[in-house]
């Protein structure tokens, strides 16, 4: 936890390739069990809460899969293939914090092995914010906050100082704005994970 500025957990083996052969080398010694656990779409859920994004909140309250919701909106059909859901997943996690089309091209390829043209990325970005318009209002609010206060905070008060917002370099300021959007969500997700780990230890060691 001390290796990041947002409170997110980090480790040497945090980003393990998705290849099943590579992941198969990670296991537990005899007499122990290796447990893999994850929250379901936690950053999307927190973003829906802090942004007060009505359509996202409705989807989660109804117990829907947000990736399917996004895919259906993008494709204009209720029947979605596995590949279309995968594309929608990349769109959700790519644009939730305001990523631009050019960056999304490399993000989709590196993280989901998806080849997307620039025109497709531009279309996906437009469709995403047409589907979830309240996110844009949230993005604008976070940008105003960081310009005014040079810092932002998570829903439970964790502060992220962002002095780079005062930089004379436009790209450096833009990165600080991006951090103002994603840091409160990511740090909250990490704090929830830490709390869950404490609770889990109590369950495993009564």
Helices and strands as residue ranges (DSSP letters): H 20-23, H 42-51, H 54-61, H 66-75, H 82-95, H 101-112, H 118-131, H 134-149, E 151-153, E 159-161, G 163-166, H 170-204
